[in-house]
Amino acid sequence: MGKVRTILIKKVSKELISKYPDVFTTDFDKNKKLLDKYLEVDSKHLRNRISGYIVNLMKIKSREQT
């Protein structure tokens, strides 16, 4: 079984990548700090899940470009 992510995490992550395509990278810690700047998230757990999913999406995007 793979990782299960809620619709909220997927929706927010995809919206952030579409709004700021050149900001996010495949570095988890850097994305966490950027999320504090671009998004107001109440819980650390939710911020970390969104950051992790952004990393996953960015890896997929980089694989498609090569």
C-alpha positions in Angstrom: 0.0 0.0 0.0 1.1 3.5 -0.7 0.9 6.7 1.3 -2.6 8.0 1.8 -3.1 11.7 1.6 -6.4 13.6 2.1 -8.0 15.7 -0.6 -7.1 18.9 1.3 -3.4 18.1 1.3 -3.4 17.4 -2.4 -5.6 20.4 -3.3 -3.5 22.9 -1.3 -0.2 21.5 -2.6 -1.3 21.6 -6.3 -2.6 25.1 -5.9 0.6 26.3 -4.3 2.7 24.7 -7.1 0.5 26.3 -9.8 0.7 29.8 -8.2 4.4 29.6 -7.4 6.0 27.2 -9.9 9.6 28.3 -9.4 9.6 28.7 -5.6 9.3 25.1 -4.3 12.0 22.5 -4.6 12.6 18.8 -3.7 14.1 19.9 -0.3 11.6 19.1 2.5 13.1 21.5 5.1 13.2 24.4 2.6 9.6 23.8 1.6 8.5 23.8 5.2 10.0 27.3 5.7 8.5 28.5 2.4 5.1 27.2 3.5 5.3 29.5 6.6 5.8 32.4 4.2 3.1 31.6 1.6 0.5 29.8 3.7 -1.0 30.2 7.2 -1.1 26.6 8.6 -2.2 26.1 12.2 -0.7 22.7 12.8 2.9 21.5 12.3 1.5 18.1 11.2 -0.5 19.5 8.4 2.3 21.8 7.2 4.7 18.8 7.2 2.2 16.7 5.2 1.8 19.4 2.6 5.5 19.9 2.4 6.1 16.2 1.8 3.5 16.0 -0.9 5.0 19.1 -2.6 8.4 17.3 -2.6 6.7 14.2 -4.2 5.0 16.3 -6.9 8.3 18.2 -7.7 10.2 14.9 -8.0 7.5 13.6 -10.5 7.7 16.9 -12.4 11.5 16.7 -12.7 11.3 13.1 -13.9 8.8 14.1 -16.6 11.1 16.9 -17.9 14.1 14.6 -18.4 
